[in-house]
């Protein structure tokens, strides 16, 4: 039996990954599903480490690299990332692999098969060295967008963007002045291209800038309601993301 721990903060992605793993090998046992850096640290400190950890890099309360600062991982790791494939080729070493989003079952199966042959080896991968290299990669975030309006193309600088939202399978960019443009990208793609210090994935429908948040209301069950400018429909942040939002704004 091959034991696997899933660390992924987007529940639909975690469910899809779990389904893929069950289809790849019936002898795979999912021993846990975690959503945050802190929960992962606490779990790994208390439990026997699995054979493999499937780990998203970007979690609600930070980057999963932070886990390695607190726990000596004794598992083989598959990173799930939107980083550029070619830049990460340097980090593909024994016992460490990566998958690009959106996940494809063939890639996942290849990674699982490769690592299964390494599980019983006594010498594990030098995870700390790899993490250091990945952390020190220079990440370049988007500084502008080119949007269409009638028969024109208009450059919009990122500091002039209030928020992005999705509606009826379309994604919109909204400027600080209230101008709204459709863009040909998903919120998931935008989340990887925007600087996380300036933008936050508040809900499945909204990515907001810090400057767009005018007021925050505490509502039932630990949720938070955001008043954005320019005004828009009600934006309610889940209890799971509320603490991350507070930390991001502080």
N, C-alpha and C positions, 0 to 999 in steps of 0.2 A: 504494500500500500504506500502510495506517494502522498505525503502530507503537504498541503499548500495553504498559506495565509494570504488573504487578499487585503491590500490597503488601498482604498479608493473612496474618495468623498462623494462622487456622483453615483447615486444608487442605481440609475439605469445602466451605467457603464459596468458597475459591479455585478449586476444581475446578468448582463450579457457575457461578461468574462466567465462567470460561474457556469453558465450554460455551455459555453464553448469548451471549458475544461472537462465537463461531464461527458461531452460528445467525443472528446479526444481520447480519453482513457477512463474506463469504468473503475480502475483501481486508484483513482485520484480521490483523496479525502480533503474537503475544504474544512479546516479546523478553526477558522475564524474569519470575520469580515470587520474591518476597522475603517474609520473615516477621517481620523485626525492624527496629527503628529503626537500629541499628548497621550491619546488613547493607545497608540501603537507602542510608545515607550513603556507605558504601564503594563501592557499585555506581555511584551517581550521580557520584561523584568520578572514576571511571575510564572511564565509558562516555558515548557521545553520548546526550543526553536524548531520550526518545521523544516522539511527538506528544501522547499522553495518558498520565496516570498514574491508575489506579484505586486509591485509597488508603483503607484502613481507618483510622479515627481511633485506635482503641484496639488497640495491639500488645502482644506479650508483654513487651517490655522498656521500655514507656513509650507516650506519645502520639506519633502521627506528626507533630504540630506541631514536635517537636524536630528533625526532619530539616531544616526550613527555617532553623534556627539555624546550620546547618553548610554547607548547599549552596544556591546560588542556582538555584532550579528554573526551567527554561526550557520547561516543558511545560504544557499545559492539565491541570487536575486535576479528577477526580471524587472527592469525599469519600464514603466509605461510613460511615454513622453511625446511631446510634439516638437522637440528639438530637431534641428536639421540632421537628416540621416548620415550625411557624409562627415559632418563634424564629429559624430559619435563613433565612427568606425574605429577611432583610436582607443576607445574604451571597451571594445568587444574582446574580452579575455575569458579564460576558463571560468565558468561558474557565474559570469556576469553577462547579461544580455539586455537588449532593449527592444521594445516594440513601439512603432509609431501609431498614433491615433489617426483615423479610426482603426480599431483592431481588426485584423483579418485572421480567420481561424487557421489558415495554412501557415502563417508566420508564427502563431502561438504554438501550434503543434511542433514545428521545427525546433523552437526554443525548448519546449518541454522535453522532446526526444534527446536533444543534445545534452541538456543538463541531467537527465536521468542517468546517463552514462558516467556522470561525475559525482553523483550523490555519495557513493561509497569511498571516494578518494579521501585520503587523510589530509592532504594539503589543500586547504580551501583557497579561494581567491583573495587577493590583497584588496579587500573592499575599501579600506580607508584611503589607500593611494588613489584608487579610481575616483572616489567621492571628492577628494581634494582637487583632482584635475577637472572634474565636472563643475565644481563650485567656482573655479577660477576662470572658466570660459567667459569671454566677453559676450554678453547678450545685448544685441542691438534691438531696441523697441521702435515701433512705428512712430514717426514724427509728423506725418501728414497723410491725408487721404485725398484721392481724386474722385469727385462725385459728379454725376450727370444731372443736369437740370435743363429740360427742354432740349435745345440744340447746342448747349454749352457744357464744357467741362470746368468744374470749379475746384480749386485746391482748398482743403480745409485743414488747418493746422490742429494738431492734437490738443493743445491748451485751450482751443476754442470749442471743444466738444463737451457737452454736458453729460450725455448718456447715449447708450445704444439700447434698442429694444426690438423684440421680435413680435410679429402679429400676422396671423393668417399666412404663415410660411414665408413672410418677408422680413428682412432685417433693416431697421432704420437707424440712421445717425441723426442726432438732434444737437444743434449748436447752442451755445450760450444765449444767442439771440432768438431762439425758438424756431430756426429754420430746420426743416426735416427733409432728409434725402434717403433714398433706398441705396443699399450697398450689396454687392454680390459676395458676401461672406457670411458664415454662420457665427453665432455668438461664441461657439467653442473655438473657432479659428481666431476670432478677435481677442479672446481671453489670453491666448498665447502670445499675441503680437503687442499687447498693450502693457505698459509698465505697471506692475501690481502695486507700486507705491501710489499711483495716481488713479487707478480704476479698480473697482470691486464688483465681483459677480454677486449681486444682491439676491437675485432670484433666477429661475430658469429663463425668465423673459427679459431681465434687465442687467446690464453692466453700467454702473454709475461712476461718475467722477466725484471726488471729494467735494469739489466746489459746487456741485449741483444739489447737495443735500442741505436743505434749509432748516428743517426741524426733524426730530426723531421722537415718535410717540411710543411709549411702552404699552403694549396691548396684552391680550390674554395668552396664557401658556408660554410666557417668556419671549413672545414674538415682538418684533419692532416694525412700526409703520413709518415709512419715509415720506416726507414732503419734499418733492423735487422742484427745482426751477431750471428750465421752464416747466410749468405745471403739466402733470400727466395723470393717468389713472392711478388708483391706489397701489402702492408697492409695499408688500408685507414680507419682511425677512423672517425666515423660519427660525425656530428656537435653536436649531443646530448651528446656524450661521450667525446668530446674533452676537455671540461672544467674539467671533472672528471680526465682525464689523466694528465692534467697540474697540478692539485691539488695533485695527487698521486706522481708525480715526484718531486714536489717542497719541 
